[in-house]
Amino acid sequence: MQLWNWRGPGLINAHERNATVYARGVREEIGAIETGRLDPFFLLTHIY
């Protein structure tokens, strides 16, 4: 952690805090999966 702090990398948080915007994004993602525009299975890398 000290080296990480010393180098000072910039981090960008990518999650939405506004519940309305978040819900709209989820609906759009589900629609993209249902219509075949998005194949989510390449994101699945592990089974627990």
PDB file of N, CA, C and O in Angstrom:
ATOM      1  N   MET A   1       0.826  -1.188   0.000  1.00  0.00           N
ATOM      2  CA  MET A   1       0.000   0.000   0.000  1.00  0.00           C
ATOM      3  C   MET A   1       0.872   1.254   0.000  1.00  0.00           C
ATOM      4  O   MET A   1       0.517   2.264  -0.608  1.00  0.00           O
ATOM      5  N   GLN A   2       2.002   1.185   0.678  1.00  0.00           N
ATOM      6  CA  GLN A   2       2.861   2.365   0.734  1.00  0.00           C
ATOM      7  C   GLN A   2       3.383   2.723  -0.650  1.00  0.00           C
ATOM      8  O   GLN A   2       3.389   3.896  -1.023  1.00  0.00           O
ATOM      9  N   LEU A   3       3.825   1.721  -1.422  1.00  0.00           N
ATOM     10  CA  LEU A   3       4.307   1.977  -2.766  1.00  0.00           C
ATOM     11  C   LEU A   3       3.191   2.526  -3.652  1.00  0.00           C
ATOM     12  O   LEU A   3       3.405   3.439  -4.450  1.00  0.00           O
ATOM     13  N   TRP A   4       2.010   1.959  -3.497  1.00  0.00           N
ATOM     14  CA  TRP A   4       0.850   2.427  -4.264  1.00  0.00           C
ATOM     15  C   TRP A   4       0.575   3.893  -3.917  1.00  0.00           C
ATOM     16  O   TRP A   4       0.334   4.712  -4.804  1.00  0.00           O
ATOM     17  N   ASN A   5       0.613   4.209  -2.646  1.00  0.00           N
ATOM     18  CA  ASN A   5       0.396   5.591  -2.217  1.00  0.00           C
ATOM     19  C   ASN A   5       1.502   6.502  -2.740  1.00  0.00           C
ATOM     20  O   ASN A   5       1.235   7.630  -3.154  1.00  0.00           O
ATOM     21  N   TRP A   6       2.740   6.019  -2.722  1.00  0.00           N
ATOM     22  CA  TRP A   6       3.879   6.821  -3.162  1.00  0.00           C
ATOM     23  C   TRP A   6       3.780   7.161  -4.648  1.00  0.00           C
ATOM     24  O   TRP A   6       4.047   8.291  -5.058  1.00  0.00           O
ATOM     25  N   ARG A   7       3.397   6.175  -5.439  1.00  0.00           N
ATOM     26  CA  ARG A   7       3.291   6.390  -6.882  1.00  0.00           C
ATOM     27  C   ARG A   7       2.053   7.205  -7.255  1.00  0.00           C
ATOM     28  O   ARG A   7       2.017   7.842  -8.308  1.00  0.00           O
ATOM     29  N   GLY A   8       1.055   7.182  -6.399  1.00  0.00           N
ATOM     30  CA  GLY A   8      -0.128   8.013  -6.581  1.00  0.00           C
ATOM     31  C   GLY A   8      -0.911   7.757  -7.850  1.00  0.00           C
ATOM     32  O   GLY A   8      -1.179   8.699  -8.596  1.00  0.00           O
ATOM     33  N   PRO A   9      -1.294   6.502  -8.128  1.00  0.00           N
ATOM     34  CA  PRO A   9      -2.069   6.257  -9.350  1.00  0.00           C
ATOM     35  C   PRO A   9      -3.445   6.905  -9.249  1.00  0.00           C
ATOM     36  O   PRO A   9      -4.028   6.994  -8.168  1.00  0.00           O
ATOM     37  N   GLY A  10      -3.945   7.351 -10.378  1.00  0.00           N
ATOM     38  CA  GLY A  10      -5.293   7.903 -10.421  1.00  0.00           C
ATOM     39  C   GLY A  10      -6.311   6.788 -10.564  1.00  0.00           C
ATOM     40  O   GLY A  10      -6.165   5.926 -11.431  1.00  0.00           O
ATOM     41  N   LEU A  11      -7.318   6.790  -9.747  1.00  0.00           N
ATOM     42  CA  LEU A  11      -8.358   5.777  -9.807  1.00  0.00           C
ATOM     43  C   LEU A  11      -9.675   6.437 -10.181  1.00  0.00           C
ATOM     44  O   LEU A  11      -9.999   7.526  -9.707  1.00  0.00           O
ATOM     45  N   ILE A  12     -10.416   5.771 -11.024  1.00  0.00           N
ATOM     46  CA  ILE A  12     -11.725   6.276 -11.426  1.00  0.00           C
ATOM     47  C   ILE A  12     -12.766   5.274 -10.970  1.00  0.00           C
ATOM     48  O   ILE A  12     -12.695   4.095 -11.317  1.00  0.00           O
ATOM     49  N   ASN A  13     -13.716   5.732 -10.204  1.00  0.00           N
ATOM     50  CA  ASN A  13     -14.782   4.876  -9.722  1.00  0.00           C
ATOM     51  C   ASN A  13     -15.864   4.829 -10.794  1.00  0.00           C
ATOM     52  O   ASN A  13     -16.318   5.871 -11.268  1.00  0.00           O
ATOM     53  N   ALA A  14     -16.269   3.647 -11.169  1.00  0.00           N
ATOM     54  CA  ALA A  14     -17.185   3.514 -12.297  1.00  0.00           C
ATOM     55  C   ALA A  14     -18.594   3.101 -11.911  1.00  0.00           C
ATOM     56  O   ALA A  14     -19.378   2.744 -12.790  1.00  0.00           O
ATOM     57  N   HIS A  15     -18.945   3.136 -10.637  1.00  0.00           N
ATOM     58  CA  HIS A  15     -20.317   2.754 -10.312  1.00  0.00           C
ATOM     59  C   HIS A  15     -21.172   3.998 -10.056  1.00  0.00           C
ATOM     60  O   HIS A  15     -20.705   5.011  -9.535  1.00  0.00           O
ATOM     61  N   GLU A  16     -22.400   3.881 -10.433  1.00  0.00           N
ATOM     62  CA  GLU A  16     -23.350   4.997 -10.357  1.00  0.00           C
ATOM     63  C   GLU A  16     -23.981   5.058  -8.973  1.00  0.00           C
ATOM     64  O   GLU A  16     -24.368   4.026  -8.425  1.00  0.00           O
ATOM     65  N   ARG A  17     -24.089   6.235  -8.411  1.00  0.00           N
ATOM     66  CA  ARG A  17     -24.694   6.407  -7.086  1.00  0.00           C
ATOM     67  C   ARG A  17     -26.158   6.823  -7.164  1.00  0.00           C
ATOM     68  O   ARG A  17     -26.896   6.654  -6.193  1.00  0.00           O
ATOM     69  N   ASN A  18     -26.587   7.357  -8.288  1.00  0.00           N
ATOM     70  CA  ASN A  18     -27.976   7.774  -8.451  1.00  0.00           C
ATOM     71  C   ASN A  18     -28.817   6.550  -8.789  1.00  0.00           C
ATOM     72  O   ASN A  18     -28.621   5.934  -9.836  1.00  0.00           O
ATOM     73  N   ALA A  19     -29.753   6.193  -7.911  1.00  0.00           N
ATOM     74  CA  ALA A  19     -30.539   4.965  -8.079  1.00  0.00           C
ATOM     75  C   ALA A  19     -31.360   4.969  -9.365  1.00  0.00           C
ATOM     76  O   ALA A  19     -31.534   3.920  -9.984  1.00  0.00           O
ATOM     77  N   THR A  20     -31.863   6.117  -9.773  1.00  0.00           N
ATOM     78  CA  THR A  20     -32.660   6.197 -11.002  1.00  0.00           C
ATOM     79  C   THR A  20     -31.793   5.906 -12.216  1.00  0.00           C
ATOM     80  O   THR A  20     -32.198   5.153 -13.102  1.00  0.00           O
ATOM     81  N   VAL A  21     -30.622   6.486 -12.264  1.00  0.00           N
ATOM     82  CA  VAL A  21     -29.700   6.260 -13.379  1.00  0.00           C
ATOM     83  C   VAL A  21     -29.231   4.805 -13.382  1.00  0.00           C
ATOM     84  O   VAL A  21     -29.135   4.181 -14.439  1.00  0.00           O
ATOM     85  N   TYR A  22     -28.944   4.273 -12.205  1.00  0.00           N
ATOM     86  CA  TYR A  22     -28.507   2.882 -12.069  1.00  0.00           C
ATOM     87  C   TYR A  22     -29.586   1.933 -12.584  1.00  0.00           C
ATOM     88  O   TYR A  22     -29.287   1.008 -13.338  1.00  0.00           O
ATOM     89  N   ALA A  23     -30.835   2.155 -12.183  1.00  0.00           N
ATOM     90  CA  ALA A  23     -31.942   1.288 -12.600  1.00  0.00           C
ATOM     91  C   ALA A  23     -32.148   1.362 -14.110  1.00  0.00           C
ATOM     92  O   ALA A  23     -32.410   0.342 -14.748  1.00  0.00           O
ATOM     93  N   ARG A  24     -32.032   2.546 -14.681  1.00  0.00           N
ATOM     94  CA  ARG A  24     -32.171   2.692 -16.134  1.00  0.00           C
ATOM     95  C   ARG A  24     -31.083   1.898 -16.848  1.00  0.00           C
ATOM     96  O   ARG A  24     -31.348   1.243 -17.856  1.00  0.00           O
ATOM     97  N   GLY A  25     -29.860   1.954 -16.326  1.00  0.00           N
ATOM     98  CA  GLY A  25     -28.759   1.199 -16.920  1.00  0.00           C
ATOM     99  C   GLY A  25     -28.993  -0.297 -16.862  1.00  0.00           C
ATOM    100  O   GLY A  25     -28.706  -1.013 -17.822  1.00  0.00           O
ATOM    101  N   VAL A  26     -29.510  -0.772 -15.745  1.00  0.00           N
ATOM    102  CA  VAL A  26     -29.802  -2.203 -15.604  1.00  0.00           C
ATOM    103  C   VAL A  26     -30.870  -2.616 -16.620  1.00  0.00           C
ATOM    104  O   VAL A  26     -30.745  -3.655 -17.267  1.00  0.00           O
ATOM    105  N   ARG A  27     -31.921  -1.800 -16.758  1.00  0.00           N
ATOM    106  CA  ARG A  27     -32.969  -2.116 -17.739  1.00  0.00           C
ATOM    107  C   ARG A  27     -32.400  -2.156 -19.158  1.00  0.00           C
ATOM    108  O   ARG A  27     -32.747  -3.039 -19.941  1.00  0.00           O
ATOM    109  N   GLU A  28     -31.531  -1.205 -19.488  1.00  0.00           N
ATOM    110  CA  GLU A  28     -30.915  -1.193 -20.821  1.00  0.00           C
ATOM    111  C   GLU A  28     -30.034  -2.414 -21.041  1.00  0.00           C
ATOM    112  O   GLU A  28     -30.036  -2.996 -22.126  1.00  0.00           O
ATOM    113  N   GLU A  29     -29.289  -2.801 -20.027  1.00  0.00           N
ATOM    114  CA  GLU A  29     -28.431  -3.982 -20.136  1.00  0.00           C
ATOM    115  C   GLU A  29     -29.256  -5.245 -20.334  1.00  0.00           C
ATOM    116  O   GLU A  29     -28.919  -6.080 -21.174  1.00  0.00           O
ATOM    117  N   ILE A  30     -30.326  -5.393 -19.575  1.00  0.00           N
ATOM    118  CA  ILE A  30     -31.186  -6.567 -19.728  1.00  0.00           C
ATOM    119  C   ILE A  30     -31.795  -6.586 -21.120  1.00  0.00           C
ATOM    120  O   ILE A  30     -31.862  -7.641 -21.751  1.00  0.00           O
ATOM    121  N   GLY A  31     -32.239  -5.439 -21.605  1.00  0.00           N
ATOM    122  CA  GLY A  31     -32.791  -5.361 -22.958  1.00  0.00           C
ATOM    123  C   GLY A  31     -31.768  -5.745 -24.012  1.00  0.00           C
ATOM    124  O   GLY A  31     -32.098  -6.423 -24.985  1.00  0.00           O
ATOM    125  N   ALA A  32     -30.523  -5.311 -23.820  1.00  0.00           N
ATOM    126  CA  ALA A  32     -29.464  -5.659 -24.777  1.00  0.00           C
ATOM    127  C   ALA A  32     -29.186  -7.155 -24.778  1.00  0.00           C
ATOM    128  O   ALA A  32     -28.899  -7.732 -25.827  1.00  0.00           O
ATOM    129  N   ILE A  33     -29.267  -7.782 -23.619  1.00  0.00           N
ATOM    130  CA  ILE A  33     -29.073  -9.229 -23.532  1.00  0.00           C
ATOM    131  C   ILE A  33     -30.240  -9.949 -24.203  1.00  0.00           C
ATOM    132  O   ILE A  33     -30.039 -10.895 -24.965  1.00  0.00           O
ATOM    133  N   GLU A  34     -31.454  -9.496 -23.916  1.00  0.00           N
ATOM    134  CA  GLU A  34     -32.643 -10.147 -24.471  1.00  0.00           C
ATOM    135  C   GLU A  34     -32.692 -10.059 -25.990  1.00  0.00           C
ATOM    136  O   GLU A  34     -33.142 -10.999 -26.645  1.00  0.00           O
ATOM    137  N   THR A  35     -32.239  -8.950 -26.560  1.00  0.00           N
ATOM    138  CA  THR A  35     -32.279  -8.782 -28.020  1.00  0.00           C
ATOM    139  C   THR A  35     -31.046  -9.330 -28.722  1.00  0.00           C
ATOM    140  O   THR A  35     -30.976  -9.330 -29.950  1.00  0.00           O
ATOM    141  N   GLY A  36     -30.070  -9.800 -27.941  1.00  0.00           N
ATOM    142  CA  GLY A  36     -28.868 -10.375 -28.542  1.00  0.00           C
ATOM    143  C   GLY A  36     -27.796  -9.357 -28.881  1.00  0.00           C
ATOM    144  O   GLY A  36     -26.792  -9.711 -29.500  1.00  0.00           O
ATOM    145  N   ARG A  37     -27.979  -8.104 -28.493  1.00  0.00           N
ATOM    146  CA  ARG A  37     -26.948  -7.093 -28.756  1.00  0.00           C
ATOM    147  C   ARG A  37     -25.762  -7.240 -27.815  1.00  0.00           C
ATOM    148  O   ARG A  37     -24.669  -6.756 -28.112  1.00  0.00           O
ATOM    149  N   LEU A  38     -25.970  -7.902 -26.688  1.00  0.00           N
ATOM    150  CA  LEU A  38     -24.913  -8.091 -25.706  1.00  0.00           C
ATOM    151  C   LEU A  38     -24.885  -9.545 -25.278  1.00  0.00           C
ATOM    152  O   LEU A  38     -25.900 -10.099 -24.854  1.00  0.00           O
ATOM    153  N   ASP A  39     -23.715 -10.160 -25.391  1.00  0.00           N
ATOM    154  CA  ASP A  39     -23.521 -11.527 -24.906  1.00  0.00           C
ATOM    155  C   ASP A  39     -22.715 -11.431 -23.615  1.00  0.00           C
ATOM    156  O   ASP A  39     -21.510 -11.184 -23.666  1.00  0.00           O
ATOM    157  N   PRO A  40     -23.349 -11.620 -22.465  1.00  0.00           N
ATOM    158  CA  PRO A  40     -22.653 -11.415 -21.196  1.00  0.00           C
ATOM    159  C   PRO A  40     -21.748 -12.573 -20.782  1.00  0.00           C
ATOM    160  O   PRO A  40     -21.020 -12.455 -19.796  1.00  0.00           O
ATOM    161  N   PHE A  41     -21.777 -13.675 -21.501  1.00  0.00           N
ATOM    162  CA  PHE A  41     -21.083 -14.867 -21.021  1.00  0.00           C
ATOM    163  C   PHE A  41     -19.565 -14.770 -21.068  1.00  0.00           C
ATOM    164  O   PHE A  41     -18.884 -15.511 -20.358  1.00  0.00           O
ATOM    165  N   PHE A  42     -19.016 -13.873 -21.887  1.00  0.00           N
ATOM    166  CA  PHE A  42     -17.563 -13.707 -21.872  1.00  0.00           C
ATOM    167  C   PHE A  42     -17.104 -13.034 -20.589  1.00  0.00           C
ATOM    168  O   PHE A  42     -15.918 -13.071 -20.261  1.00  0.00           O
ATOM    169  N   LEU A  43     -18.029 -12.421 -19.860  1.00  0.00           N
ATOM    170  CA  LEU A  43     -17.685 -11.783 -18.583  1.00  0.00           C
ATOM    171  C   LEU A  43     -17.610 -12.796 -17.445  1.00  0.00           C
ATOM    172  O   LEU A  43     -17.018 -12.514 -16.404  1.00  0.00           O
ATOM    173  N   LEU A  44     -18.197 -13.959 -17.631  1.00  0.00           N
ATOM    174  CA  LEU A  44     -18.214 -14.987 -16.589  1.00  0.00           C
ATOM    175  C   LEU A  44     -16.921 -15.790 -16.669  1.00  0.00           C
ATOM    176  O   LEU A  44     -16.699 -16.546 -17.615  1.00  0.00           O
ATOM    177  N   THR A  45     -16.085 -15.615 -15.672  1.00  0.00           N
ATOM    178  CA  THR A  45     -14.775 -16.260 -15.708  1.00  0.00           C
ATOM    179  C   THR A  45     -14.617 -17.357 -14.664  1.00  0.00           C
ATOM    180  O   THR A  45     -13.723 -18.194 -14.784  1.00  0.00           O
ATOM    181  N   HIS A  46     -15.479 -17.368 -13.630  1.00  0.00           N
ATOM    182  CA  HIS A  46     -15.329 -18.338 -12.566  1.00  0.00           C
ATOM    183  C   HIS A  46     -16.695 -18.846 -12.121  1.00  0.00           C
ATOM    184  O   HIS A  46     -17.701 -18.144 -12.228  1.00  0.00           O
ATOM    185  N   ILE A  47     -16.710 -20.064 -11.627  1.00  0.00           N
ATOM    186  CA  ILE A  47     -17.901 -20.620 -11.009  1.00  0.00           C
ATOM    187  C   ILE A  47     -17.542 -20.946  -9.573  1.00  0.00           C
ATOM    188  O   ILE A  47     -16.556 -21.636  -9.316  1.00  0.00           O
ATOM    189  N   TYR A  48     -18.327 -20.460  -8.651  1.00  0.00           N
ATOM    190  CA  TYR A  48     -18.067 -20.696  -7.233  1.00  0.00           C
ATOM    191  C   TYR A  48     -19.124 -21.580  -6.659  1.00  0.00           C
ATOM    192  O   TYR A  48     -19.084 -21.898  -5.470  1.00  0.00           O
TER     193      TYR A  48
END
